[in-house]
Amino acid sequence: MLAHDSVETSWENHGYVQVVDAEGTELARADMVQHNRHYSNRVEACKELCATVLQKLDGAAAAAVA
């Protein structure tokens, strides 16, 4: 699910991306991925975010089978 957080933050503290599961439990978060200062690092930050999500989902799937 994609959702927009309309809470206004400061110029210094904005740009986070959060991935949650169907129950709303946070799977991964990158605090400054959309901030202009980190624009050149966005691809690597998104890869790390995805890797964290996949790791948690794989762990949950393994636990469900065990």
All heavy atoms as an XYZ file, in Angstrom:
501
protein
N       0.842     -1.174      0.000
C       0.000      0.000      0.000
C       0.889      1.239      0.000
O       1.874      1.300      0.725
C      -0.896     -0.004      1.235
C      -1.693      1.270      1.360
S      -2.897      1.276      2.686
C      -1.879      1.579      4.086
N       0.551      2.190     -0.788
C       1.258      3.464     -0.832
C       0.374      4.497     -0.150
O      -0.814      4.619     -0.451
C       1.522      3.870     -2.282
C       2.240      5.190     -2.491
C       3.627      5.140     -1.873
C       2.326      5.498     -3.973
N       0.968      5.206      0.812
C       0.202      6.220      1.533
C       1.052      7.465      1.706
O       2.267      7.374      1.905
C      -0.219      5.695      2.893
N       0.415      8.607      1.620
C       1.107      9.880      1.814
C       0.887     10.339      3.244
O      -0.238     10.360      3.731
C       0.556     10.925      0.839
C       1.111     12.283      1.088
N       2.418     12.617      0.793
C       0.547     13.390      1.607
C       2.625     13.874      1.126
N       1.504     14.367      1.615
N       1.968     10.690      3.923
C       1.883     11.252      5.270
C       1.844     12.762      5.116
O       2.826     13.381      4.699
C       3.098     10.812      6.089
C       3.029     11.277      7.520
O       2.136     12.069      7.877
O       3.893     10.839      8.300
N       0.729     13.362      5.440
C       0.568     14.798      5.214
C       1.096     15.658      6.358
O       0.994     16.880      6.304
C      -0.907     15.119      4.979
O      -1.665     14.760      6.122
N       1.711     15.047      7.364
C       2.261     15.814      8.481
C       3.442     16.641      7.987
O       4.364     16.116      7.369
C       2.707     14.875      9.626
C       3.412     15.657     10.723
C       1.529     14.110     10.179
N       3.374     17.922      8.247
C       4.451     18.826      7.849
C       5.616     18.686      8.822
O       5.431     18.659     10.026
C       3.953     20.270      7.838
C       2.977     20.567      6.729
C       3.620     20.518      5.351
O       4.813     20.870      5.223
O       2.930     20.130      4.399
N       6.810     18.579      8.272
C       8.018     18.494      9.087
C       8.917     19.665      8.733
O       8.575     20.489      7.888
C       8.753     17.168      8.817
O       9.060     17.087      7.430
C       7.902     15.970      9.217
N      10.070     19.706      9.346
C      10.996     20.800      9.050
C      11.772     20.504      7.770
O      11.781     19.378      7.277
C      11.980     20.971     10.213
O      12.865     19.870     10.271
N      12.478     21.523      7.277
C      13.290     21.336      6.074
C      14.402     20.336      6.342
O      14.787     19.566      5.474
C      13.882     22.670      5.632
C      14.603     22.542      4.333
C      14.051     22.648      3.096
C      15.977     22.254      4.121
N      15.005     22.447      2.128
C      16.206     22.199      2.741
C      17.051     22.037      4.975
C      17.442     21.953      2.188
C      18.295     21.776      4.415
C      18.476     21.739      3.046
N      14.923     20.317      7.550
C      16.013     19.412      7.907
C      15.525     17.986      8.147
O      16.277     17.041      7.981
C      16.721     19.912      9.172
C      17.520     21.158      8.958
C      18.721     20.934      8.048
O      19.327     19.858      8.103
O      19.032     21.851      7.282
N      14.302     17.820      8.569
C      13.800     16.514      8.979
C      12.613     16.098      8.108
O      11.469     16.193      8.521
C      13.388     16.562     10.462
C      12.988     15.207     10.977
O      13.371     14.182     10.433
N      12.199     15.192     12.039
N      12.922     15.656      6.898
C      11.864     15.179      6.006
C      12.456     14.197      5.011
O      13.670     14.055      4.923
C      11.187     16.334      5.268
C      12.024     16.919      4.185
N      13.002     17.847      4.434
C      12.062     16.682      2.841
C      13.589     18.179      3.287
N      13.043     17.484      2.310
N      11.609     13.514      4.286
C      12.074     12.651      3.207
C      12.130     11.180      3.535
O      12.765     10.410      2.833
N      11.425     10.766      4.601
C      11.495      9.346      4.952
C      10.599      8.487      4.077
O       9.612      8.952      3.516
C      11.156      9.131      6.426
C       9.678      9.141      6.748
C       8.946      7.955      6.733
C       9.021     10.316      7.055
C       7.588      7.960      7.021
C       7.678     10.327      7.349
C       6.967      9.144      7.326
O       5.627      9.151      7.612
N      10.971      7.227      3.956
C      10.166      6.211      3.292
C      10.037      5.067      4.282
O      11.016      4.641      4.897
C      10.829      5.711      1.990
C      10.087      4.510      1.425
C      10.894      6.827      0.966
N       8.833      4.588      4.448
C       8.559      3.508      5.392
C       7.792      2.418      4.666
O       6.835      2.702      3.941
C       7.731      4.059      6.555
C       7.349      3.053      7.594
C       6.440      3.666      8.646
O       5.584      4.488      8.334
N       6.628      3.274      9.879
N       8.202      1.167      4.858
C       7.505      0.021      4.280
C       6.855     -0.734      5.432
O       7.527     -1.090      6.411
C       8.470     -0.912      3.513
C       7.721     -2.104      2.940
C       9.188     -0.146      2.410
N       5.545     -0.958      5.318
C       4.808     -1.673      6.355
C       4.095     -2.869      5.744
O       3.819     -2.898      4.540
C       3.786     -0.757      7.068
C       4.484      0.390      7.776
C       2.744     -0.221      6.113
N       3.783     -3.848      6.583
C       3.029     -4.999      6.100
C       1.529     -4.704      6.177
O       1.121     -3.583      6.517
C       3.410     -6.272      6.865
C       3.054     -6.221      8.341
O       2.285     -5.327      8.773
O       3.545     -7.098      9.080
N       0.706     -5.689      5.867
C      -0.746     -5.497      5.815
C      -1.333     -5.088      7.165
O      -2.365     -4.423      7.222
C      -1.422     -6.772      5.320
N      -0.661     -5.461      8.246
C      -1.139     -5.108      9.586
C      -0.613     -3.749     10.053
O      -0.960     -3.282     11.124
C      -0.731     -6.186     10.602
C      -1.509     -7.486     10.471
C      -0.987     -8.355      9.332
O       0.240     -8.362      9.092
O      -1.809     -9.000      8.676
N       0.254     -3.149      9.256
C       0.817     -1.850      9.616
C       2.122     -1.935     10.383
O       2.647     -0.918     10.830
N       2.684     -3.124     10.507
C       3.963     -3.297     11.198
C       5.094     -2.837     10.275
O       5.149     -3.247      9.119
C       4.182     -4.777     11.576
O       3.094     -5.202     12.399
C       5.491     -4.978     12.305
N       5.968     -2.008     10.797
C       7.078     -1.500      9.991
C       8.058     -2.612      9.655
O       8.534     -3.325     10.527
C       7.798     -0.389     10.741
C       8.917      0.235      9.938
C       9.601      1.358     10.666
O       9.015      2.463     10.731
O      10.715      1.135     11.169
N       8.360     -2.749      8.373
C       9.350     -3.710      7.903
C      10.691     -3.036      7.652
O      11.745     -3.646      7.846
C       8.870     -4.395      6.625
C       7.580     -5.200      6.740
C       7.144     -5.698      5.370
C       7.750     -6.351      7.717
N      10.670     -1.796      7.202
C      11.900     -1.064      6.935
C      11.586      0.425      6.863
O      10.460      0.819      6.557
C      12.522     -1.533      5.633
N      12.619      1.216      7.134
C      12.468      2.673      7.079
C      13.806      3.286      6.677
O      14.854      2.874      7.145
C      12.042      3.201      8.448
C      11.842      4.701      8.483
C      11.460      5.144      9.886
N      11.312      6.570      9.955
C      10.164      7.222     10.040
N       9.044      6.551     10.079
N      10.123      8.522     10.087
N      13.736      4.282      5.820
C      14.905      5.074      5.447
C      14.524      6.529      5.693
O      13.617      7.050      5.043
C      15.279      4.843      3.994
N      15.180      7.151      6.631
C      14.750      8.478      7.082
C      14.986      9.620      6.108
O      14.208     10.551      6.063
C      15.398      8.810      8.426
C      14.758      8.044      9.564
O      13.535      7.804      9.499
O      15.473      7.689     10.514
N      16.036      9.583      5.324
C      16.359     10.743      4.499
C      16.426     10.417      3.009
O      17.019     11.156      2.232
C      17.697     11.330      4.942
C      17.740     11.751      6.397
S      16.681     13.150      6.750
C      17.769     14.478      6.341
N      15.815      9.335      2.589
C      15.972      8.872      1.209
C      15.449      9.873      0.171
O      15.978      9.955     -0.927
C      15.338      7.473      1.023
C      13.833      7.542      0.967
C      15.875      6.793     -0.206
N      14.474     10.670      0.523
C      13.935     11.631     -0.442
C      14.466     13.051     -0.242
O      14.100     13.958     -0.971
C      12.410     11.662     -0.341
C      11.768     10.350     -0.735
C      10.262     10.469     -0.741
O       9.684     10.866     -1.731
N       9.636     10.139      0.375
N      15.312     13.239      0.730
C      15.862     14.565      1.010
C      16.827     14.950     -0.103
O      17.606     14.131     -0.578
C      16.583     14.553      2.360
C      16.817     15.909      2.937
N      17.705     16.794      2.381
C      16.277     16.526      4.009
C      17.712     17.902      3.095
N      16.854     17.760      4.093
N      16.803     16.203     -0.527
C      17.663     16.672     -1.615
C      19.146     16.409     -1.355
O      19.892     16.106     -2.277
C      17.453     18.166     -1.866
C      16.124     18.443     -2.519
O      15.500     17.555     -3.075
N      15.674     19.678     -2.424
N      19.568     16.514     -0.113
C      20.976     16.292      0.211
C      21.430     14.867     -0.071
O      22.599     14.604     -0.226
C      21.229     16.574      1.689
C      21.401     18.002      1.989
C      22.007     18.120      3.363
N      21.465     19.295      3.983
C      21.382     19.489      5.270
N      21.800     18.568      6.091
N      20.893     20.592      5.738
N      20.495     13.941     -0.096
C      20.821     12.529     -0.281
C      20.378     12.011     -1.647
O      20.323     10.802     -1.866
C      20.176     11.703      0.842
C      20.647     12.117      2.194
N      21.831     11.678      2.716
C      20.117     12.961      3.097
C      22.004     12.223      3.912
N      20.974     13.011      4.161
N      20.092     12.923     -2.554
C      19.582     12.554     -3.877
C      20.515     11.586     -4.600
O      20.071     10.601     -5.181
C      19.359     13.812     -4.724
C      18.767     13.526     -6.074
C      17.401     13.268     -6.198
C      19.560     13.497     -7.214
C      16.849     12.994     -7.437
C      19.002     13.227     -8.454
C      17.655     12.982     -8.559
O      17.106     12.696     -9.775
N      21.796     11.841     -4.533
C      22.742     10.989     -5.261
C      22.875      9.602     -4.643
O      23.368      8.684     -5.295
C      24.120     11.658     -5.329
O      24.645     11.830     -4.028
N      22.408      9.416     -3.426
C      22.484      8.117     -2.743
C      21.163      7.358     -2.776
O      21.046      6.295     -2.171
C      22.889      8.320     -1.280
C      24.236      8.972     -1.151
O      25.107      8.790     -1.989
N      24.401      9.747     -0.097
N      20.174      7.879     -3.469
C      18.828      7.312     -3.397
C      18.740      5.884     -3.923
O      18.005      5.074     -3.370
C      17.818      8.211     -4.091
C      17.908      8.223     -5.594
C      17.081      9.329     -6.222
N      17.131      9.273     -7.662
C      18.179      9.617     -8.406
N      19.270     10.045     -7.827
N      18.130      9.535     -9.717
N      19.476      5.549     -4.959
C      19.415      4.193     -5.515
C      19.941      3.187     -4.493
O      19.305      2.168     -4.225
C      20.181      4.097     -6.849
C      20.279      2.661     -7.315
C      19.502      4.965     -7.903
N      21.079      3.484     -3.897
C      21.651      2.590     -2.888
C      20.740      2.507     -1.667
O      20.534      1.432     -1.107
C      23.050      3.064     -2.471
C      23.770      2.093     -1.583
C      23.993      0.719     -2.204
O      24.204      0.632     -3.431
O      23.930     -0.278     -1.465
N      20.181      3.624     -1.247
C      19.278      3.634     -0.090
C      18.045      2.776     -0.359
O      17.588      2.034      0.525
C      18.873      5.062      0.255
N      17.510      2.841     -1.568
C      16.338      2.040     -1.915
C      16.686      0.556     -2.004
O      15.884     -0.304     -1.606
C      15.712      2.535     -3.206
S      14.888      4.124     -3.006
N      17.879      0.235     -2.491
C      18.315     -1.159     -2.517
C      18.415     -1.714     -1.102
O      17.988     -2.843     -0.830
C      19.672     -1.280     -3.215
C      19.612     -1.137     -4.708
C      21.007     -1.255     -5.310
C      20.999     -1.056     -6.805
N      22.353     -1.162     -7.380
N      18.974     -0.930     -0.188
C      19.086     -1.351      1.206
C      17.709     -1.516      1.837
O      17.468     -2.466      2.585
C      19.912     -0.348      1.997
C      21.375     -0.338      1.633
C      22.157      0.752      2.333
O      21.664      1.317      3.329
O      23.273      1.042      1.882
N      16.807     -0.613      1.536
C      15.439     -0.686      2.047
C      14.773     -1.975      1.579
O      14.184     -2.707      2.377
C      14.659      0.544      1.561
C      13.307      0.813      2.165
C      13.433      1.280      3.597
C      12.589      1.874      1.347
N      14.895     -2.274      0.299
C      14.302     -3.495     -0.261
C      14.938     -4.749      0.329
O      14.235     -5.721      0.635
C      14.439     -3.502     -1.782
S      13.402     -2.275     -2.591
N      16.238     -4.740      0.510
C      16.928     -5.896      1.087
C      16.445     -6.161      2.508
O      16.240     -7.317      2.902
C      18.435     -5.679      1.063
N      16.236     -5.106      3.266
C      15.730     -5.251      4.636
C      14.331     -5.853      4.638
O      14.031     -6.759      5.418
C      15.729     -3.892      5.360
O      17.065     -3.386      5.386
C      15.198     -4.011      6.766
N      13.478     -5.363      3.748
C      12.112     -5.897      3.646
C      12.146     -7.380      3.277
O      11.483     -8.202      3.913
C      11.274     -5.103      2.620
C       9.952     -5.793      2.335
C      11.041     -3.689      3.107
N      12.918     -7.726      2.265
C      12.997     -9.121      1.835
C      13.535    -10.023      2.930
O      13.032    -11.139      3.135
C      13.851     -9.241      0.575
C      13.229     -8.633     -0.679
C      14.236     -8.658     -1.823
C      11.947     -9.354     -1.057
N      14.522     -9.548      3.660
C      15.081    -10.331      4.768
C      14.020    -10.595      5.831
O      13.883    -11.715      6.323
C      16.267     -9.594      5.374
C      16.938    -10.327      6.506
C      18.104     -9.534      7.083
O      18.206     -8.318      6.883
N      18.965    -10.204      7.800
N      13.249     -9.576      6.181
C      12.197     -9.754      7.194
C      11.093    -10.662      6.689
O      10.577    -11.490      7.438
C      11.654     -8.405      7.641
C      12.652     -7.662      8.491
C      12.046     -6.445      9.116
C      13.086     -5.766      9.997
N      12.546     -4.553     10.619
N      10.719    -10.524      5.423
C       9.669    -11.385      4.870
C      10.140    -12.837      4.780
O       9.372    -13.761      5.077
C       9.227    -10.870      3.501
C       8.467     -9.542      3.506
C       8.176     -9.111      2.088
C       7.201     -9.631      4.325
N      11.395    -13.043      4.381
C      11.948    -14.405      4.329
C      11.980    -15.016      5.726
O      11.668    -16.196      5.898
C      13.354    -14.399      3.727
C      13.347    -14.189      2.220
O      12.266    -14.326      1.596
O      14.428    -13.889      1.675
N      12.360    -14.231      6.712
C      12.396    -14.718      8.096
C      11.009    -15.085      8.598
O      10.817    -16.095      9.260
N      10.016    -14.275      8.261
C       8.649    -14.557      8.669
C       8.121    -15.805      7.980
O       7.430    -16.617      8.595
C       7.747    -13.356      8.365
N       8.463    -15.969      6.709
C       8.016    -17.152      5.967
C       8.664    -18.424      6.539
O       8.000    -19.440      6.696
C       8.352    -17.014      4.473
N       9.937    -18.345      6.872
C      10.642    -19.506      7.445
C      10.062    -19.860      8.802
O       9.894    -21.038      9.130
C      12.138    -19.195      7.571
N       9.713    -18.856      9.592
C       9.137    -19.104     10.909
C       7.750    -19.728     10.795
O       7.367    -20.571     11.608
C       9.056    -17.803     11.697
N       7.005    -19.353      9.769
C       5.660    -19.891      9.584
C       5.702    -21.370      9.169
O       4.801    -22.131      9.505
C       4.915    -19.087      8.525
N       6.748    -21.754      8.468
C       6.885    -23.145      8.004
C       7.394    -24.039      9.125
O       7.048    -25.220      9.196
C       7.821    -23.212      6.781
C       8.107    -24.659      6.387
C       7.227    -22.445      5.617
N       8.205    -23.490     10.003
C       8.828    -24.288     11.067
C       7.845    -24.765     12.103
O       6.776    -24.485     12.265
C       9.923    -23.463     11.750
